Amino acid sequence: MTEQVKFEKRDTLKEKPDNSNLGFGQYFTDYMLSYDYDADKGWQDLKIVPYAPFEISPAAQGLHYGQAVFEGLKAYKYNDEVVLFRPDENFKRINNSLARLEMPEVDEDVLLEGLKQLVDVERDWIPEGEGQSLYIRPFVFATEGILGVRASHSYKLLIILSPSGAYYGGDTLKSTKIYVEDEYVRAVRGGVGFAKVAGNYAASLLAQTNANKLGYDQVLWLDGVEQKYVEEVGSMNIFFVENGKIVTPALNGSILPGITRKSIIELAQDLGYEVEERRVSIDELFEAYDKGELTEVFGTGTAAVISPVGTLRYEDREIVINNNEPGEITTKLYNEYTGIQNGSLEDRHGWRFVVPRY
């Protein structure tokens, strides 16, 4: 029998937001999952508690030395059935991130069970409109109050939930404008680029702001050594369709191993497409465009799922891909992916986790 996670009930439930105007990550549910770590006792006291501020030492090491990692996944509601999509992969990845920052790993099965019970408690918060979902944010940070450059002896893990609309605030498969960053770098091999650590995103903000000022939605990062090879977009992995072949940068230690990326590669191969994971130079892409061989570009990520790229700017040149419209392959992969999520297509790989009622 499944062990019930400790549940601390709040006195008054919140008023739920208008689902027609959710935005992304602006509202939070009544409860969150909490888990604490102590060097002597290990992980302990797993519980569902009211979403609320909490006290932390001003000397907490996570605030000073950056020991903080997070994940992102979603819960969906289809015909009163609540579904998680490959959450086991998220918890494998959070352990990889924890290990890289010398933080204690968690029992993935325990965490998954806690998440399912939390989502079950909050199932009425899950919106059901097009592109809507319950965004799930697990994160871990160092809490020990001591100013010493060493691994903390205590940590807190929380999972918070946010009913959200489409990531870019518009229609699904809306084309985005991407600026290729050639001044700043996001990560280098041997660093923490492959891990989902908070500092990676802080390091990206200046370039993102500059791109936004120029009218672009996201930044496409180049490698940190030669600034020649494409790596990833700020919130997505990136794919290119050249001569009907799907090409994506190979994981090299400085690229986040996206779960949506992994799923899209598997689905593309299922559908008979050739997929290449390799180094991709920015010059190659513009040369392919000039030859008429670069026909589609799209990003993949939990928040946006699949985002067609309609405009790409590098240095002083801007190119428009497929007339700013989603391409045939992009659309087919999106429909296949979301069809498996919503249960209208066969789940051949066992990716759907139905949340039971406890």
Disulfide bonds with the S-S distance in Angstrom:
none
